[in-house]
Amino acid sequence: MAVPLDAVRAIHNAFRKDLAAMDAAANAAVRQGGSLDPLLNRYKLFNEVLVWHASGEEDAVFPAVEKAAPLVAEAYQRDHRGLDILYLELNLAVNEMDKLDIARAAARFNFHLHFHLDKEEAHLYRIFNERIPVPEQAVIIGKMSQKIPQERFPEVVSWLFPLIGINDRENMVRIWQQVLPPPVFTKVTGLIKKATGDGWTELTLRIPELT
Ligand SMILES: [Fe+2]
């Protein structure tokens, strides 16, 4: 059964995959003259989703963790400010179109993000999962998803689903099925169908009520 935390893991996995690919593209651009487009076309949307996610954590997850385990969340909040700085550095390098600086900024961003997400999952979210009752977790994760402006939801769905594997896809659908009002869920289902393309059939085999 999908638990609310699975939604966070799925988003984390999408962040990992997207930024690793952008880092690889930036590295290839500097070393072999590859195209920077895989980074240039994605890094702004990537960071918008990252900021919505981080502010959802700061407003909903961290206060709950603070109650369950004082003095844990602050270090993760500081990590977020580090991510903010890394994005600004990457953006500056892009504005100046300095390929070496872009590659260096992407590498730093990628390294810090991976470390941050791994730590959150091994520590902060483990506390969240073990010390906060599941119904309360669901409310918290629901609040997090409200950080996405409604009109941007379709973009987030079409960003997220191609980046994640079948298990994460199934979990996301099952969680949205629980937390979204039915008419909204129906709309989201249409977006997921579009975003998963050939993967849609596999998803409907896991969740037959999608069809
Ligand atoms: Fe975080």
Boltz pocket constraint, residues with backbone or C-beta under 6 A from the ligand:
constraints:
  - pocket:
      binder: B
      contacts: [[A, 54], [A, 57], [A, 76], [A, 80], [A, 116], [A, 120]]
      max_distance: 6.0
